Amino acid sequence: MDWNLPRDDRVFDLTPITPAPLTLSTHSRANNTMTFPRFPSQRLLSLGAATLLATLSWGTAAWAGDPFRGNDNPSNISDQTEDAFEAMFKEGDYPRAQQIIDRVRNDSDPLVPALQAALAYNLDGQIQDNNNYVERTRNAAQSLIDNAGSPQDELRGNLYLAAAAFMEGAYNFKADEDYVAAALKVQEVLGHLRQAERVESEAGLTDPELNLLKGYIELLLAVNLPLSNPNNAIANFKDKAAPKYLVDRGIAIAYRDLGNKAGNNDVGKASEFYELAESHIDDVLGVAPNNPEIKYLKAQILHEWGKLSGQENKDMLEEAIELFEAALEEDEQLPIETPAQIRHELRIAQAAIAQM
């Protein structure tokens, strides 16, 4: 991917809004329809830290699970860190993930402060420890580059330099809403990602973790920028990124957003996109059936699909309501602001049913 993107802060809408699972929707009260933003800054913190989590240095028998590679050249990531990662993204249980990661004691590993930062922010909404998290992540990442024993070390270091720059930019933007500074910070993030991509290419690697992050960015741009080709972005994402449940989640979000854009202007195309989104989110539910964020995402897809003009589907809306309610049954697992957003969207779905 060409990371030399235009220096235009409109490409990256950093306006703080109510967060929801990996860019899930906010609601426009003015017209009683759902709108789908381009990566709000709060959720970008979670996604940015999360997709920069896996260590990429050479694995040894002393280390265990790697959520990106499994046993295929696994990286140096401990059992506890893998458990925290899966608690957050596979189970959708943020408090449990925080409890696990807070027991990890490895100051040389930049993924630990990066994950702690994302969890602390999503659960508490606080930024007091930002500088500490940023500095710990940045120092560990730079150390990996300075003492690199393999291409994976250098790649990993650049990924975490990107994570540190991202956390700094997201927190600072929340504090002062400086759009220019935020846009410049985005360029710094992309610069580190270009370096990671260069290392990958020169070493002949196809790294699933790097491609997960690249894939989410490519999908974001393909869905939101004119003349982009989402099909190419989705195909690349499928082929190169891992773990699959996060790949399917990202593709479901992309198709959901494409369906929302088509909307009542092209009902046939919108239905096609929503059907593809449902297929991918069902694949995620197959491996993560109890994740409340995934139930929430499927509820959104069915809600929008069921309201299409000329294809109103009461059964689909009723299933969406059931899924909204199922997600709320596990609201203690979710980021602090998400339950209120789900309740708001639930009321909209109930109103749509009442009007049929």
N, C-alpha and C positions, 0 to 999 in steps of 0.2 A: 504493500500500500504506500502511496505517496503521502508522507506526513507533512509536506510543505503546504499546509492549509492556509487559507487567507487569514490575515490578522484582523478579524472582524468579530467582535464579541456577540454579534447576532447569531453566529453559527452555534454558539454554546450558550443557551439560555440559562444563566446562573441565578435567576430570581428565586429566592427562597420561597417554597410552598410547602404545604403539608406533604410529608413523605409517604410513600407507599411502596410495595415490593418492587424493587428494581425498575423504577420509573413508572410504576402503575399510576392510574389516573388521579387527577383532581376533578372537582366538579364545578362547573360554571353555573352559579345560581341565576344568572341573568336569563338564560334560555333553557334551563332545566335539561341540559345535555352534558355528557361527560367530555372533557377535553384531556388530551394526553400530552404532557409537556416533554420537552427535550431534556432529560436528565437534570432534575433539580439538584441544587448543590448539596442538600442534606443527604439524598440518596446516592449521589455521586461519591460522597465520602465512603459510604458502605461498599459500593461497587468497586471504587478505585482501590481501597485497601484489600477488599476480598479477592479480587482477581490478580492482585500482586502478592498473594500470600505464599505460594509454594516455594520452597527452597529449591535451587536448581543445581547445586553442586553434586559431585559424584556420590552415589549412595554406598553405604557399607552395611555390614550385617548388624552393626550396633544401632542402626536407625530403622524405623519401621515405616508406617503407611504414608503413601503419597497420594493425595486425592486426585492428582492430575494424571499420573503415569501408572499407578499400581506397581507391579513388579517389573515394568519395562524401563530399565535404567532409572530406578527411583531416586529421588532427591533426599537430602538430609532433613527430614521432617519427622518429628517425634510422634509417638502414639497420641500423646495428649493434644498436640497441635492439630493433628488430623481429626481427632474427636471433636475439638472445638469448631473446626471448619465445617464438619458435617452437621453438628448440632445447629449451626447458624443457617446453613444453606440447604441441607437435605431435610432436616427436621423442622426448621423454622422456629427453633427454641433459643432465643437470644439470651435469656438469663442463664440457661444451662451452659451455653457456649462461653459466657463471661466467667462463670465459676470455673470452668475447665482451664481456660487460657490464663486466668490469674494464678493458677498453681504452677505454671511453667516458669522455670528459672533459667533463662539462657540469654544473657544480655548481648551476646555476640550475634544473635539471630534476629534480623530486622523484621521478620514476619510477626514476631510476638508483639512488639509495640504497635505495629500497624493494625493488627487484629484487635488489640486492646483499645486502640483509639476508635475504631469503627463501632465496637460494641458499647463503649462508654457513651459515645455520642448518641447512638440510637436508643439506648435504654434511659439515659439521664438527660439528654439534650443539653449537656454542659460542654464548655470549651476551655475550662480553666487550665486543664493539663495539656493543652495543645502543644505549647512549646516543648514540653518534656517529651511527648510522643514523637514530634517531628524530629527533634535532635537525636533521640535514641535511634529512630529509623534511619535517618540520614547518616549518622556516624557508622552504624553497622554496615550499611550499604556501601559506603565509601571504603570501609575496611576490606570488604569482599573484593572490590576492584583493585585496591592497592596490593592485596596479597593473593590475587587470583591464582589458583592452581589448575584451573581448567576453564574452557570457554563458558561453561555453565556458571562459574563463579562471577565472571565479568557480566554475563547476561543478567544474572540475578541481581548483582549490584546496581545495574542501570534500572532494572524494574523498580527496585526499592527507592532509588533516588527519585524516580517518577512519583512513587507513592508519597514520599515525604513532601515533594513540591506540591502535589495535589492536596494533601491534608492542610498544608500551610495556606494555600490559596483559598480552599473552601472555608476554612475557619475565619480567615481574615475578611473574606467577602461577607460572611455572616455578620461580622463585627462592624464593618464600615461601608459595605455595599459599593465598593470602588470597582466599577465595571472595567476600567482600563487596566488596573492592576490585575484583576482576575483574568482578563484576556491574555496579558503577558505571562501570567503563571501557567495558563494552558499551553502556551508555546514552550515554556520550560519543560513541562511534562512531556510534550510530544518530542522535544529534543532528546530526552533520555530514552524514550521509546524507540526513536530512530537508531540510537546507539545500540540498544538491545537487538533490534532487527538486523543491524549490520553484523553483530557478533554471530547471530543465528545463521545468517547467510554464509559468512566466511568459514564457519565451522561445519557447514553442511548439516545443520540441525533442523528439525521441524518440532519446535517446542510447543506442547499443548497449552501450557500456562500462558506463555506470551501470546499465542494465537487466540486464547479465550479473551484476553483483554482487547487485542486488536479487533477481534470479531465483534465485540460489543460496540466499539467505536465505529467500525465500518457499517454496522447495522443502523446505528444512530444516524449517521450521515446519509446512508442510502434511503432511509425512510423520510428524512426531513429536507434534504437538499434537492432542488430541481435537477432534472436530467440524470439523476443517479439510477443505478440498476440494482435494486434489492436482490434480484435472483442471484447475481454473481456473489454478492456479500454473503448471502445465506449458504450458497454452495461451498464457498471457502470456509466458512465457519463450521459447517458440518464435517468437512474433511480433515481439518487441522486442529480443532480445539477439543478440550476435555476439561472436566468430566462431562459425560453425556447429559446428565440431568440439568446442568447449568447451560449447556448448549441448547437443549430443547426449550428451556425456559426463555432464553434470549430470542430464539426464533419465534416462539409463541408471542412474545411481546411485540416483535417486529410485525408479524402478521396481524395482530390485534390493532396496531397503530395504522397499518395500511387499510384495514377494513374500516376503521374510524374515519380515515381521510376520504375514502370512496363514499361511505355513508349513503344517504338517500339520492345522491347525484348519480350513483351507479350501483344500484342495489344488487345486481347480479355479481359484480366484481367484489363488492363488500361481503356478500355471503360466501363467496369462494375463499376470501382471506380469513374470515372468521372460522370457516370449517377447517382450514389448515392450522389456524391458531389452536383450535380445540384439540386437533389430533396431536399436536406437539405437547400441549399441556397435559393431555391424558397420558402420554408417555412418561412425563415427570411424575404424575400421580401413581403410576405403576410401581415406581421405586420409592416414592415419598408420599404415601397415601394420607399421612396425618399432618402434613405441613400446612399450617393455616394460611400462609402467604400464597401457596399454590392454589388452595381452594378459593382464595380471594381473587386471584388472577382469572381462574376459570369462570367465576361468577361474573366478572366484568365482561368477559368475552360473550357469554351467553346473554347477558343483559343487553348489550349493544346489538347483538345479532337478532334477538327476539323483538326488538323495537323497530326494525327496518320497515320502511313504508311499503305497504302492500304485502308484507310477509310477517305481520305481527303474529307472534307465537306465544300463547299464554303458557303452554307447558314449559317452554324454554325459560321464560321469565320466572316461573315458579321454581324451576331448578336453580336459577341464579339466586333467588331469595334463600333457598335452602343452603346454598354454599356460603353466601354472606353470613348467615346465622351460624353455620358450622365453624367458620373462621372466628367468629366472635366468641364461641364457646372456649376457645383457647387464646383469648386476648391477652392473658398474662405472659404469653410467650413472645409477643410481638413488640416491635419498636414503640416507643412511648406515644407517638402521635397517630399511629395507624388505626387503632380501634375506633377512634372518633370519625376518621375518614370512612371506614367501612360502614358504620352506622348511618352516616350521611348518604352514602350510595344505596344502602338498603332501603332507606325511606323513599328514594327516587324510584327504585324498582317496584316497591309496594304501590306507589302512586300510579305508575304505569299500568299495573295490573288492574287497579281500581277503575281506570278510565276505559278499559276494554269492554 
